[in-house]
Amino acid sequence: MLQELKFQLSTAILTILTVAAAISAGINFAQQFRFRLPDDGVTWVDHVGPGGASSVQAFRVAPDSGAENAGVRAGDILRRINTLSIKKAVYVPQALATIGVWNKADYHVERGGVEFKTSVIIAAVPRDPAVIYQYLVGVGYLIIGLFVYFRRGSAQKARHFYIFCLVSFIFSAFHYTGKLNGFDQVILFGNVAAGLLAPTLFLHFCLTFPEPRPWLKSKLTVAALYLPAVLLMTVYVGISSGVLRVSMPPVLVREMLDRAWMLFLTGIYLTGAAALSFEYNRTEDPIVRQQLKWLRNGAFLGILPFALFYVLPYSLGSCRTPT
């Protein structure tokens, strides 16, 4: 009776979380089409020059962007946009938000000690087709999780598997728009937290299916599995909140954290797939072996191409921050 009550309570909680996540993802998806973030094509960073003078400098200028077409180059110092004095890099998106997409702005730029004015057409951040694909992947995770949990909710590890699917849905279907209002901040935090939690949930599942490994029966050992994700999340929150200060431009800090996360995600998923493969080789039950085979093959087919053709080049610096 107590076990049945626990199952009903957990099902009710998961149902509420699922409905809330699905509604939030739906609102977020609609916002991707209704809101376009203005962009001049430049990555602006705070720069401290000789004598401690601070300024806002062009770190990167995207090819064929409004700023490049207007003559802005990497290393230029931005003094004003229209009549707004730009003293910090964060002022730039604020200024662009007031100007709006597909409008013209006067940029007062300094290069080599000489200040000049140029007109920049403010474009919109292009939509990444990969984001639509990620939403579809998220829906796929949710459908698979719901099917398994509500068809065989009392089966071994069904609840754990559904939580993994739900977290993977949140990671795939939560994408910040750039508005960074209260809702958008929740979406951003959910995306980051789910992106760190999902790989560890997968590894935990792999190490406890069909039965927990003898060395993993201690709660302390289980908690240790989640420690790397917690540490990475702590670093992310610390840097984004300003509690942890680093002497690097924000864009480089973001890329550094993204690379660390990519390596973490890939390593954890590969470890989980290897654990499934090891368990498959030592299991004799034909039904369990078939289940392990499906899980193992799916894990390797999902992570190996991603690791070889995206994570490895990205980690080596051959491509920039993913969307």
Buried (B, 14 or more C-beta within 10 A) or exposed (E): EEEEEEEEEBBEEBEEBBEEBBEBBEEBBEBBEEBBBBBBBBBBBBBEEEEEEEBBBBBEBBEEBBBBBBBBEEEBBBBBBEEBEBBEBEBBBEBBBEBEBEEEBEBBBBBEEEEEEBEBBBBEBEEEEEBEEBBEBBBBBBEBBBEBBEEEBEEBBBBBBBBBBBBBBBBBBBBBBBBEEEBBEBBBBBBBBBBBBBBBBBBBBBBBBBBBEEEBEEEEEBEEBBEBBEEBBEBBBEBBEEEEEEEEBBBBBBBEBBBBBBBBBBBBBBBBBBBBBBBBEEBEEEEBBEBBBEBBBEBBEEBBEBBEEBBBEBBEEEEEEEE
